[in-house]
Amino acid sequence: MPRTKPSYEEAVREVEQIVAEIERGEMDIDQLTPKLKRAQELLALCQSQLKKVTDDVKKLLDHE
C-alpha cells in the first residue's frame, strides 16, 4: 500500500528521526540505503512545499 503524502511537519520529523538513528549508530547497514532514499524523498517534498508557500506569499504581498 503506498504511503500517503506526509505534512511538512511529519516529513521533517521523519528526516530528523532518520538522522538521529544514523548518528547514534542504531541503523543496520542494510537499512542505510533505503532510509537515505526515504530522507531524500522527504527533503524534496519539504523543498517543494516551502517553494509553493513562498510563491503564494509573494503573490499575496504583490497584490497589496
N, CA, C and O atoms as CSV, one atom per row, in Angstrom:
chain,resi,resn,atom,element,x,y,z
A,1,MET,N,N,0.844,-1.178,0.000
A,1,MET,CA,C,0.000,0.000,0.000
A,1,MET,C,C,0.890,1.243,0.000
A,1,MET,O,O,1.785,1.354,0.838
A,2,PRO,N,N,0.663,2.171,-0.917
A,2,PRO,CA,C,1.509,3.359,-0.984
A,2,PRO,C,C,1.300,4.253,0.235
A,2,PRO,O,O,0.214,4.317,0.811
A,3,ARG,N,N,2.376,4.938,0.603
A,3,ARG,CA,C,2.298,5.862,1.730
A,3,ARG,C,C,1.537,7.104,1.319
A,3,ARG,O,O,1.612,7.552,0.175
A,4,THR,N,N,0.801,7.653,2.275
A,4,THR,CA,C,0.146,8.923,1.997
A,4,THR,C,C,1.189,10.031,2.107
A,4,THR,O,O,2.206,9.879,2.784
A,5,LYS,N,N,0.928,11.121,1.447
A,5,LYS,CA,C,1.864,12.249,1.451
A,5,LYS,C,C,1.863,12.882,2.844
A,5,LYS,O,O,0.823,13.342,3.317
A,6,PRO,N,N,3.019,12.907,3.494
A,6,PRO,CA,C,3.063,13.483,4.843
A,6,PRO,C,C,2.992,15.002,4.800
A,6,PRO,O,O,3.319,15.631,3.793
A,7,SER,N,N,2.558,15.571,5.910
A,7,SER,CA,C,2.594,17.029,6.032
A,7,SER,C,C,4.056,17.456,6.136
A,7,SER,O,O,4.950,16.628,6.310
A,8,TYR,N,N,4.277,18.747,6.027
A,8,TYR,CA,C,5.639,19.277,6.146
A,8,TYR,C,C,6.234,18.877,7.494
A,8,TYR,O,O,7.365,18.396,7.563
A,9,GLU,N,N,5.470,19.078,8.556
A,9,GLU,CA,C,5.960,18.777,9.905
A,9,GLU,C,C,6.270,17.290,10.069
A,9,GLU,O,O,7.276,16.928,10.679
A,10,GLU,N,N,5.410,16.434,9.529
A,10,GLU,CA,C,5.649,14.990,9.609
A,10,GLU,C,C,6.916,14.605,8.853
A,10,GLU,O,O,7.698,13.776,9.317
A,11,ALA,N,N,7.109,15.210,7.693
A,11,ALA,CA,C,8.295,14.911,6.890
A,11,ALA,C,C,9.567,15.335,7.620
A,11,ALA,O,O,10.551,14.595,7.647
A,12,VAL,N,N,9.541,16.515,8.205
A,12,VAL,CA,C,10.714,16.997,8.949
A,12,VAL,C,C,11.008,16.068,10.124
A,12,VAL,O,O,12.161,15.709,10.362
A,13,ARG,N,N,9.969,15.683,10.856
A,13,ARG,CA,C,10.165,14.772,11.998
A,13,ARG,C,C,10.782,13.452,11.562
A,13,ARG,O,O,11.678,12.927,12.223
A,14,GLU,N,N,10.292,12.915,10.438
A,14,GLU,CA,C,10.821,11.634,9.961
A,14,GLU,C,C,12.282,11.767,9.537
A,14,GLU,O,O,13.090,10.885,9.830
A,15,VAL,N,N,12.628,12.846,8.858
A,15,VAL,CA,C,14.028,13.072,8.474
A,15,VAL,C,C,14.894,13.198,9.728
A,15,VAL,O,O,15.977,12.617,9.797
A,16,GLU,N,N,14.422,13.949,10.707
A,16,GLU,CA,C,15.180,14.096,11.955
A,16,GLU,C,C,15.380,12.750,12.647
A,16,GLU,O,O,16.441,12.488,13.214
A,17,GLN,N,N,14.362,11.906,12.597
A,17,GLN,CA,C,14.460,10.575,13.201
A,17,GLN,C,C,15.501,9.731,12.472
A,17,GLN,O,O,16.302,9.046,13.109
A,18,ILE,N,N,15.495,9.775,11.155
A,18,ILE,CA,C,16.471,9.021,10.361
A,18,ILE,C,C,17.883,9.497,10.681
A,18,ILE,O,O,18.783,8.685,10.898
A,19,VAL,N,N,18.076,10.809,10.709
A,19,VAL,CA,C,19.399,11.367,11.014
A,19,VAL,C,C,19.847,10.939,12.408
A,19,VAL,O,O,21.002,10.558,12.600
A,20,ALA,N,N,18.948,11.001,13.372
A,20,ALA,CA,C,19.296,10.624,14.747
A,20,ALA,C,C,19.702,9.152,14.829
A,20,ALA,O,O,20.660,8.811,15.523
A,21,GLU,N,N,18.981,8.283,14.128
A,21,GLU,CA,C,19.316,6.856,14.125
A,21,GLU,C,C,20.710,6.633,13.545
A,21,GLU,O,O,21.481,5.825,14.062
A,22,ILE,N,N,21.026,7.345,12.482
A,22,ILE,CA,C,22.347,7.211,11.859
A,22,ILE,C,C,23.422,7.722,12.815
A,22,ILE,O,O,24.442,7.064,13.020
A,23,GLU,N,N,23.190,8.890,13.396
A,23,GLU,CA,C,24.184,9.482,14.295
A,23,GLU,C,C,24.441,8.624,15.529
A,23,GLU,O,O,25.567,8.564,16.023
A,24,ARG,N,N,23.405,7.964,16.025
A,24,ARG,CA,C,23.564,7.108,17.208
A,24,ARG,C,C,24.098,5.724,16.860
A,24,ARG,O,O,24.371,4.920,17.752
A,25,GLY,N,N,24.248,5.442,15.572
A,25,GLY,CA,C,24.728,4.135,15.145
A,25,GLY,C,C,23.707,3.035,15.337
A,25,GLY,O,O,24.071,1.869,15.488
A,26,GLU,N,N,22.426,3.391,15.332
A,26,GLU,CA,C,21.347,2.436,15.566
A,26,GLU,C,C,20.798,1.823,14.281
A,26,GLU,O,O,19.842,1.050,14.329
A,27,MET,N,N,21.381,2.152,13.153
A,27,MET,CA,C,20.836,1.679,11.888
A,27,MET,C,C,21.736,0.601,11.307
A,27,MET,O,O,22.946,0.785,11.173
A,28,ASP,N,N,21.119,-0.540,10.960
A,28,ASP,CA,C,21.862,-1.600,10.287
A,28,ASP,C,C,22.297,-1.107,8.913
A,28,ASP,O,O,21.631,-0.276,8.296
A,29,ILE,N,N,23.405,-1.624,8.455
A,29,ILE,CA,C,23.930,-1.232,7.144
A,29,ILE,C,C,22.913,-1.541,6.040
A,29,ILE,O,O,22.839,-0.828,5.039
A,30,ASP,N,N,22.129,-2.609,6.231
A,30,ASP,CA,C,21.117,-2.972,5.231
A,30,ASP,C,C,19.982,-1.950,5.162
A,30,ASP,O,O,19.302,-1.849,4.141
A,31,GLN,N,N,19.779,-1.205,6.224
A,31,GLN,CA,C,18.719,-0.195,6.261
A,31,GLN,C,C,19.193,1.157,5.742
A,31,GLN,O,O,18.378,2.016,5.406
A,32,LEU,N,N,20.480,1.344,5.678
A,32,LEU,CA,C,21.034,2.661,5.374
A,32,LEU,C,C,20.571,3.210,4.021
A,32,LEU,O,O,20.078,4.335,3.948
A,33,THR,N,N,20.724,2.435,2.966
A,33,THR,CA,C,20.354,2.932,1.636
A,33,THR,C,C,18.867,3.253,1.528
A,33,THR,O,O,18.522,4.344,1.073
A,34,PRO,N,N,17.966,2.343,1.929
A,34,PRO,CA,C,16.548,2.713,1.820
A,34,PRO,C,C,16.152,3.890,2.715
A,34,PRO,O,O,15.303,4.697,2.338
A,35,LYS,N,N,16.757,3.988,3.883
A,35,LYS,CA,C,16.440,5.110,4.777
A,35,LYS,C,C,16.950,6.428,4.192
A,35,LYS,O,O,16.272,7.451,4.284
A,36,LEU,N,N,18.134,6.407,3.596
A,36,LEU,CA,C,18.659,7.625,2.973
A,36,LEU,C,C,17.815,8.035,1.771
A,36,LEU,O,O,17.600,9.224,1.539
A,37,LYS,N,N,17.338,7.055,1.007
A,37,LYS,CA,C,16.449,7.365,-0.122
A,37,LYS,C,C,15.154,7.985,0.382
A,37,LYS,O,O,14.645,8.940,-0.205
A,38,ARG,N,N,14.621,7.435,1.479
A,38,ARG,CA,C,13.391,7.983,2.067
A,38,ARG,C,C,13.631,9.422,2.536
A,38,ARG,O,O,12.807,10.305,2.297
A,39,ALA,N,N,14.753,9.648,3.199
A,39,ALA,CA,C,15.076,11.002,3.660
A,39,ALA,C,C,15.180,11.960,2.474
A,39,ALA,O,O,14.714,13.097,2.547
A,40,GLN,N,N,15.787,11.503,1.392
A,40,GLN,CA,C,15.925,12.332,0.194
A,40,GLN,C,C,14.545,12.683,-0.376
A,40,GLN,O,O,14.307,13.826,-0.767
A,41,GLU,N,N,13.641,11.704,-0.421
A,41,GLU,CA,C,12.276,11.949,-0.902
A,41,GLU,C,C,11.569,12.971,-0.014
A,41,GLU,O,O,10.906,13.886,-0.503
A,42,LEU,N,N,11.720,12.800,1.289
A,42,LEU,CA,C,11.066,13.707,2.232
A,42,LEU,C,C,11.615,15.124,2.115
A,42,LEU,O,O,10.856,16.092,2.169
A,43,LEU,N,N,12.926,15.248,1.955
A,43,LEU,CA,C,13.525,16.578,1.803
A,43,LEU,C,C,13.055,17.250,0.518
A,43,LEU,O,O,12.823,18.459,0.499
A,44,ALA,N,N,12.914,16.481,-0.547
A,44,ALA,CA,C,12.401,17.040,-1.804
A,44,ALA,C,C,10.963,17.522,-1.615
A,44,ALA,O,O,10.582,18.573,-2.129
A,45,LEU,N,N,10.177,16.753,-0.882
A,45,LEU,CA,C,8.803,17.148,-0.588
A,45,LEU,C,C,8.781,18.451,0.210
A,45,LEU,O,O,8.000,19.354,-0.090
A,46,CYS,N,N,9.632,18.545,1.217
A,46,CYS,CA,C,9.709,19.763,2.033
A,46,CYS,C,C,10.108,20.965,1.184
A,46,CYS,O,O,9.517,22.037,1.308
A,47,GLN,N,N,11.102,20.792,0.327
A,47,GLN,CA,C,11.538,21.890,-0.539
A,47,GLN,C,C,10.402,22.345,-1.446
A,47,GLN,O,O,10.203,23.542,-1.653
A,48,SER,N,N,9.662,21.389,-1.984
A,48,SER,CA,C,8.542,21.708,-2.859
A,48,SER,C,C,7.460,22.483,-2.107
A,48,SER,O,O,6.923,23.469,-2.610
A,49,GLN,N,N,7.152,22.025,-0.903
A,49,GLN,CA,C,6.129,22.704,-0.107
A,49,GLN,C,C,6.579,24.113,0.281
A,49,GLN,O,O,5.783,25.051,0.244
A,50,LEU,N,N,7.844,24.262,0.650
A,50,LEU,CA,C,8.361,25.588,1.001
A,50,LEU,C,C,8.330,26.535,-0.194
A,50,LEU,O,O,7.999,27.711,-0.047
A,51,LYS,N,N,8.675,26.025,-1.376
A,51,LYS,CA,C,8.647,26.856,-2.583
A,51,LYS,C,C,7.224,27.312,-2.878
A,51,LYS,O,O,6.996,28.473,-3.216
A,52,LYS,N,N,6.268,26.392,-2.748
A,52,LYS,CA,C,4.876,26.745,-3.012
A,52,LYS,C,C,4.397,27.823,-2.041
A,52,LYS,O,O,3.761,28.794,-2.452
A,53,VAL,N,N,4.698,27.653,-0.772
A,53,VAL,CA,C,4.280,28.644,0.223
A,53,VAL,C,C,4.954,29.988,-0.046
A,53,VAL,O,O,4.310,31.034,0.031
A,54,THR,N,N,6.235,29.961,-0.358
A,54,THR,CA,C,6.962,31.198,-0.662
A,54,THR,C,C,6.338,31.906,-1.855
A,54,THR,O,O,6.125,33.118,-1.820
A,55,ASP,N,N,6.044,31.151,-2.912
A,55,ASP,CA,C,5.418,31.736,-4.098
A,55,ASP,C,C,4.040,32.312,-3.770
A,55,ASP,O,O,3.690,33.399,-4.229
A,56,ASP,N,N,3.259,31.576,-2.970
A,56,ASP,CA,C,1.925,32.052,-2.586
A,56,ASP,C,C,2.015,33.351,-1.788
A,56,ASP,O,O,1.245,34.281,-2.025
A,57,VAL,N,N,2.946,33.414,-0.853
A,57,VAL,CA,C,3.112,34.618,-0.031
A,57,VAL,C,C,3.531,35.797,-0.905
A,57,VAL,O,O,3.020,36.905,-0.743
A,58,LYS,N,N,4.456,35.563,-1.826
A,58,LYS,CA,C,4.889,36.642,-2.727
A,58,LYS,C,C,3.716,37.169,-3.543
A,58,LYS,O,O,3.568,38.379,-3.711
A,59,LYS,N,N,2.879,36.259,-4.052
A,59,LYS,CA,C,1.716,36.676,-4.839
A,59,LYS,C,C,0.765,37.511,-3.992
A,59,LYS,O,O,0.258,38.540,-4.439
A,60,LEU,N,N,0.531,37.062,-2.774
A,60,LEU,CA,C,-0.368,37.805,-1.888
A,60,LEU,C,C,0.185,39.187,-1.561
A,60,LEU,O,O,-0.558,40.169,-1.550
A,61,LEU,N,N,1.464,39.265,-1.301
A,61,LEU,CA,C,2.078,40.552,-0.966
A,61,LEU,C,C,2.126,41.486,-2.169
A,61,LEU,O,O,2.031,42.704,-2.013
A,62,ASP,N,N,2.272,40.929,-3.360
A,62,ASP,CA,C,2.307,41.745,-4.574
A,62,ASP,C,C,0.944,42.360,-4.883
A,62,ASP,O,O,0.869,43.390,-5.553
A,63,HIS,N,N,-0.119,41.748,-4.410
A,63,HIS,CA,C,-1.467,42.248,-4.678
A,63,HIS,C,C,-1.916,43.308,-3.681
A,63,HIS,O,O,-3.020,43.839,-3.802
A,64,GLU,N,N,-1.092,43.617,-2.716
A,64,GLU,CA,C,-1.473,44.641,-1.727
A,64,GLU,C,C,-1.158,46.023,-2.223
A,64,GLU,O,O,-1.412,47.002,-1.522
